Every structure is written in C-alpha cells, then in structure tokens.
Amino acid sequence: MPTPAYDDQNVFAKILRGELPCHKVHEDDMTLVIMDIMPRGEGHILVVPKAPSRNILDIATDDLNAVMATVQKMARTLIEAFDADGTTIQQFSEPAGGQVVFHTHVHVIPRFDGVPLKPHTGEMADNDLLATQAEKIRAALG
C-alpha cells in the first residue's frame, strides 16, 4: 500500500515555518528539537526533521540519519540534564502504528527506575514548566 501524500498543514510543518509557537531546545541545519506539549514524562522532547516527510516509510535516508544523530545527542543530553537512568525512544508510523501528527518525528523521553510513563491523555503541560525544562536541556547542551 503506498504511503499517503505529505500534508504541509500539519502542526510540525507550521512550527518549522514559524506559524505556531514551540519551546525550541536545539536546532541544526537538518533537525529541530522541541518540547512535547503533551509529555509522557519530565523532559519529553521531539526530534523533527526540517525536510518534509510523513514518517519513517517515506523519509529520505540522509534526513533519517540526521534525525537519529540528533536523537542520540539529545538522549545523552537528557540523561545529564535530568539525572535520568535511561531513555525511551519512540517513532510511530501511520494510524495503525499510533501516529497522530503526519510529519516524521521521534520522541525522546528521559526515564527513571521505578517511574512508569504517563498515559497519553491529550492534556497539555503547563507552559512555564515546559519553558523551565527546555532551559535545563539547553544548559546541558552547553
């Protein structure tokens, strides 16, 4: 089954164009890292490629490589910033795989021994809390 066409009106495309606000943590030539506004744990971030793609099924290899290099960098940074015990890395493709926003993105969530992930409730986190966490991550990046 072919992958549906990319929709440039998705929320991440709008963030990349500056049409919607975000808590930016890191940016390079090929990726943007932002706070997840509906986090499943403290410090939950999203790594988003700047080039348009729907998900892992249609992303260009160079873009995927850039995303994963940023994921690794950010996972290491989150462990340092939050004194985490590990990370959970997630990528969802298509509705059957749990994807809701159809622009490739990877979740990077700091994890702590004995602390389960919060359920995805659709509730937005406190804006000041996200801003504080974003600053903490930026400080750990140096």
C-alpha positions as CSV (number, residue, x, y, z in Angstrom):
1,M,0.0,0.0,0.0
2,P,1.5,3.4,-1.0
3,T,2.2,6.0,1.7
4,P,-0.4,8.9,1.6
5,A,0.9,12.2,0.4
6,Y,2.6,14.6,2.8
7,D,0.3,17.3,4.2
8,D,2.2,20.6,4.7
9,Q,-0.5,21.9,7.0
10,N,0.5,19.5,9.9
11,V,1.4,21.1,13.2
12,F,5.2,20.4,12.8
13,A,5.3,22.0,9.3
14,K,3.6,25.0,10.8
15,I,6.1,25.2,13.7
16,L,9.0,24.8,11.2
17,R,7.6,27.8,9.2
18,G,7.2,29.9,12.3
19,E,3.4,29.9,12.1
20,L,3.0,28.2,15.5
21,P,5.0,28.7,18.7
22,C,7.1,26.0,20.4
23,H,9.7,25.5,23.1
24,K,12.8,25.1,21.0
25,V,15.6,23.1,22.6
26,H,18.1,22.7,19.8
27,E,18.4,23.3,16.1
28,D,20.8,22.4,13.4
29,D,20.7,22.5,9.5
30,M,18.5,19.4,9.3
31,T,16.7,19.0,12.6
32,L,14.7,20.9,15.2
33,V,14.2,19.7,18.8
34,I,11.2,20.9,20.7
35,M,9.4,20.1,24.0
36,D,6.4,17.8,23.6
37,I,3.5,19.8,24.8
38,M,1.7,16.6,26.0
39,P,4.6,14.9,27.7
40,R,4.6,11.4,29.0
41,G,7.5,12.2,31.3
42,E,9.7,15.0,32.6
43,G,11.9,16.4,29.8
44,H,10.0,14.6,26.9
45,I,11.2,16.1,23.6
46,L,10.6,15.6,19.9
47,V,13.2,15.5,17.2
48,V,11.8,16.7,13.9
49,P,13.4,16.7,10.5
50,K,13.3,20.1,8.7
51,A,12.7,18.4,5.3
52,P,9.1,17.3,4.7
53,S,8.3,13.6,5.2
54,R,5.3,11.8,6.6
55,N,7.1,9.1,8.6
56,I,9.9,6.5,8.5
57,L,8.3,5.0,5.4
58,D,9.0,8.0,3.2
59,I,11.8,9.9,4.8
60,A,15.0,10.3,2.8
61,T,17.9,8.3,4.2
62,D,20.1,11.5,4.7
63,D,17.2,13.1,6.7
64,L,16.7,9.9,8.8
65,N,20.4,9.7,9.5
66,A,20.4,13.4,10.7
67,V,17.3,12.7,12.9
68,M,18.9,9.7,14.5
69,A,22.2,11.5,15.1
70,T,20.2,14.3,16.9
71,V,18.2,11.7,18.8
72,Q,21.4,10.2,20.1
73,K,22.8,13.6,21.0
74,M,19.6,14.5,22.8
75,A,19.3,11.2,24.6
76,R,22.7,11.7,26.1
77,T,21.9,15.3,27.0
78,L,18.6,14.4,28.7
79,I,20.3,11.8,30.9
80,E,22.7,14.5,32.0
81,A,20.1,17.3,32.4
82,F,17.6,15.3,34.4
83,D,20.0,12.7,36.0
84,A,17.9,10.1,34.3
85,D,18.6,6.3,34.4
86,G,17.8,5.8,30.7
87,T,15.6,6.9,27.8
88,T,12.7,5.7,25.8
89,I,12.9,6.4,22.0
90,Q,9.7,6.1,20.0
91,Q,8.6,6.7,16.4
92,F,5.1,5.9,15.2
93,S,4.3,5.4,11.5
94,E,0.7,5.6,10.1
95,P,-2.5,5.4,12.2
96,A,-2.2,1.7,12.7
97,G,1.2,2.4,14.3
98,G,-0.1,5.1,16.6
99,Q,0.9,8.1,14.5
100,V,-1.2,11.2,15.1
101,V,0.8,14.1,13.5
102,F,1.9,13.2,10.0
103,H,5.4,14.7,9.9
104,T,8.2,12.4,10.9
105,H,9.2,12.9,14.5
106,V,11.0,10.9,17.2
107,H,10.0,11.0,20.9
108,V,13.0,11.0,23.3
109,I,11.8,10.6,26.9
110,P,14.1,10.6,30.0
111,R,13.4,7.5,32.1
112,F,13.8,6.9,35.8
113,D,13.9,3.5,37.6
114,G,10.5,2.6,39.0
115,V,8.7,5.5,37.3
116,P,6.2,4.5,34.6
117,L,5.5,6.6,31.6
118,K,2.4,8.8,32.0
119,P,-0.5,7.8,29.8
120,H,-1.1,9.9,26.6
121,T,-4.1,11.8,27.8
122,G,-4.1,14.7,25.3
123,E,-3.7,17.2,28.1
124,M,-1.2,20.0,27.5
125,A,1.5,20.6,30.1
126,D,2.0,23.8,31.9
127,N,3.7,26.3,29.6
128,D,6.1,27.6,32.4
129,L,7.1,24.0,33.3
130,L,7.9,23.3,29.6
131,A,9.9,26.5,29.4
132,T,11.9,25.6,32.5
133,Q,12.6,22.1,31.3
134,A,13.7,23.5,27.8
135,E,16.2,25.8,29.5
136,K,17.5,23.0,31.6
137,I,18.2,20.9,28.5
138,R,19.7,23.9,26.6
139,A,22.1,24.4,29.6
140,A,23.1,20.8,29.5
141,L,23.9,21.1,25.8
142,G,26.4,23.8,26.6
